[in-house]
């Protein structure tokens, strides 16, 4: 009996470890953070951020135990116009000298049907922290065919009001609501 108990305890510990959230790191070469905003009602202007990083603790068996943290370098904005990008980095908009990063940290993950996830968290932008909800989907969990690393692929979307973060230049001519689209691959840490 005394020999069985330690073996049973070790077996349970190993089982718990195998179902715990696994740490993953963003594959920066396969990550996109896109946004769009109304340009005076004529079109949606699109842009993206080139420099972002993220860590993910993902539990395949219990996605609700998962966590994600994302950091974006605000001076990496690219809308296809150097003049516009310079204005967006200025005191009129993002004030990147004062607020160099945007950060999202999840607070709750709720699994849904067909690998969908509702990710609630706190977004810090322009010195203001507000709740943000992303609607995500686990696209694939498998070994990457190129490097054989265990890889997770996600797509997510959400929206925010920029005036909630103290960025109100040109509202309402330039829209207040900013749509966000994210596609990202994460590699499991060794």
C-alpha positions as CSV (number, residue, x, y, z in Angstrom):
1,X,0.0,0.0,0.0
2,X,2.8,2.5,0.9
3,X,4.5,1.8,-2.4
4,X,1.3,2.3,-4.4
5,X,0.5,5.8,-3.0
6,X,3.8,7.5,-4.1
7,X,3.4,5.9,-7.6
8,X,-0.2,7.0,-7.8
9,X,0.7,10.6,-6.7
10,X,3.5,10.8,-9.3
11,X,1.1,9.5,-12.0
12,X,-1.5,12.1,-11.1
13,X,1.2,14.9,-11.1
14,X,2.4,13.8,-14.5
15,X,-1.2,13.7,-15.8
16,X,-1.8,17.2,-14.4
17,X,1.3,18.6,-16.0
18,X,0.4,17.2,-19.4
19,X,-3.0,18.9,-19.3
20,X,-1.7,22.2,-17.9
21,X,-1.5,25.3,-20.1
22,X,1.5,25.1,-22.3
23,X,3.7,28.2,-22.8
24,X,3.9,29.5,-26.4
25,X,5.8,32.3,-28.0
26,X,4.6,34.4,-31.0
27,X,6.1,33.6,-34.3
28,X,6.7,37.2,-35.4
29,X,7.2,36.2,-39.0
30,X,3.6,34.9,-39.1
31,X,1.7,37.5,-37.1
32,X,-0.5,40.4,-38.3
33,X,-2.3,43.1,-36.4
34,X,-4.5,45.0,-38.9
35,X,-6.9,47.8,-38.3
36,X,-9.4,49.8,-40.3
37,X,-11.2,53.1,-39.6
38,X,-13.8,55.2,-41.6
39,X,-12.3,57.9,-43.8
40,X,-15.1,60.5,-43.8
41,X,-17.6,57.8,-44.8
42,X,-16.0,57.3,-48.2
43,X,-13.8,54.3,-47.5
44,X,-12.3,52.2,-44.7
45,X,-8.6,53.1,-44.4
46,X,-6.5,50.1,-43.4
47,X,-3.2,49.9,-41.7
48,X,-1.1,47.6,-39.5
49,X,1.5,47.5,-36.8
50,X,4.8,45.8,-37.8
51,X,6.4,45.3,-34.4
52,X,4.5,43.2,-31.9
53,X,5.2,40.4,-29.5
54,X,3.0,38.0,-27.5
55,X,3.1,35.1,-25.0
56,X,0.4,32.5,-24.7
57,X,-0.4,29.9,-22.1
58,X,-2.8,27.6,-23.9
59,X,-4.6,24.6,-22.4
60,X,-6.0,22.4,-25.2
61,X,-8.2,20.4,-22.8
62,X,-9.4,23.5,-20.8
63,X,-9.1,26.6,-23.0
64,X,-10.8,28.7,-20.3
65,X,-7.5,28.3,-18.3
66,X,-5.5,30.0,-21.1
67,X,-3.9,33.4,-21.0
68,X,-2.4,35.8,-23.6
69,X,-0.4,39.0,-23.3
70,X,0.4,41.2,-26.3
71,X,2.8,44.2,-26.6
72,X,2.7,46.4,-29.7
73,X,5.4,49.1,-30.5
74,X,3.3,52.1,-31.5
75,X,5.9,53.7,-33.7
76,X,5.7,50.6,-36.0
77,X,2.4,51.8,-37.5
78,X,2.2,51.6,-41.3
79,X,-0.8,52.9,-43.3
80,X,1.1,53.1,-46.6
81,X,1.7,56.9,-46.3
82,X,4.9,58.1,-44.5
83,X,3.2,61.5,-43.9
84,X,0.1,60.1,-42.4
85,X,2.2,57.6,-40.3
86,X,4.2,60.5,-38.9
87,X,1.0,62.4,-38.0
88,X,-0.4,59.3,-36.3
89,X,2.9,59.0,-34.2
90,X,2.6,62.7,-33.2
91,X,0.8,64.4,-30.3
92,X,-2.3,64.7,-32.4
93,X,-2.9,60.9,-32.1
94,X,-0.7,58.3,-30.4
95,X,2.0,60.4,-28.8
96,X,4.5,57.6,-29.3
97,X,7.3,59.5,-27.5
98,X,5.2,59.5,-24.3
99,X,3.3,56.2,-24.9
100,X,5.6,53.9,-26.9
101,X,3.6,50.7,-26.4
102,X,0.1,49.4,-26.5
103,X,-0.6,46.3,-24.3
104,X,-3.4,43.7,-24.1
105,X,-3.6,41.2,-21.2
106,X,-6.4,38.7,-21.1
107,X,-8.5,38.3,-18.0
108,X,-11.0,35.6,-19.1
109,X,-11.2,33.1,-21.9
110,X,-14.5,31.5,-22.7
111,X,-14.6,28.6,-25.2
112,X,-17.4,28.4,-27.7
113,X,-18.5,26.1,-30.5
114,X,-16.2,25.0,-33.3
115,X,-12.9,26.1,-31.6
116,X,-14.2,29.7,-31.1
117,X,-13.0,31.6,-28.1
118,X,-14.2,34.8,-26.4
119,X,-11.1,36.6,-25.0
120,X,-11.8,39.3,-22.5
121,X,-9.0,41.5,-21.3
122,X,-7.5,44.9,-20.6
123,X,-6.1,47.1,-23.3
124,X,-3.7,49.9,-22.4
125,X,-3.4,52.5,-25.1
126,X,-2.4,56.1,-24.9
127,X,-2.0,55.9,-21.1
128,X,-5.6,54.6,-20.6
129,X,-6.7,51.1,-19.7
130,X,-10.1,49.8,-20.8
131,X,-11.7,46.4,-21.3
132,X,-11.6,44.9,-24.7
133,X,-13.2,41.7,-26.0
134,X,-11.8,39.7,-28.9
135,X,-13.7,37.0,-30.8
136,X,-11.1,34.4,-31.7
137,X,-10.9,31.0,-33.5
138,X,-8.3,28.3,-33.1
139,X,-7.5,27.6,-36.7
140,X,-5.1,24.7,-36.2
141,X,-3.0,22.9,-33.6
142,X,-0.4,20.7,-35.1
143,X,3.3,20.3,-35.9
144,X,4.4,23.0,-38.3
145,X,5.2,21.2,-41.6
146,X,8.4,23.4,-42.1
147,X,10.2,23.1,-38.8
148,X,8.1,20.4,-37.1
149,X,7.5,22.6,-34.0
150,X,4.2,22.3,-32.2
151,X,2.3,25.3,-33.5
152,X,-1.1,27.0,-32.8
153,X,-2.7,29.3,-35.3
154,X,-5.4,31.8,-34.3
155,X,-7.6,34.5,-36.0
156,X,-9.3,37.1,-33.9
157,X,-11.3,40.3,-34.3
158,X,-12.7,43.1,-32.2
159,X,-13.3,46.8,-32.1
160,X,-12.7,49.8,-29.9
161,X,-13.7,53.5,-29.7
162,X,-10.5,55.6,-29.9
163,X,-12.1,58.4,-28.0
164,X,-12.3,56.0,-25.0
165,X,-8.5,56.2,-25.0
166,X,-8.3,60.0,-25.3
167,X,-7.6,60.0,-29.1
168,X,-10.2,62.3,-30.6
169,X,-8.5,64.2,-33.4
170,X,-10.8,64.7,-36.4
171,X,-13.8,62.8,-34.9
172,X,-16.4,62.5,-36.4
173,X,-14.9,63.1,-39.8
174,X,-12.4,60.3,-39.2
175,X,-14.3,57.5,-37.5
176,X,-14.3,56.8,-33.8
177,X,-14.7,53.0,-34.1
178,X,-11.5,51.1,-35.0
179,X,-11.9,47.5,-36.2
180,X,-9.1,45.1,-35.3
181,X,-8.1,41.9,-37.1
182,X,-5.4,39.6,-35.8
183,X,-3.8,36.5,-37.3
184,X,-1.1,34.8,-35.4
185,X,1.0,31.7,-35.1
186,X,2.5,30.6,-31.7
187,X,5.2,28.0,-31.2
188,X,5.3,25.9,-28.1
189,X,8.4,26.7,-26.0
190,X,10.7,23.8,-25.5
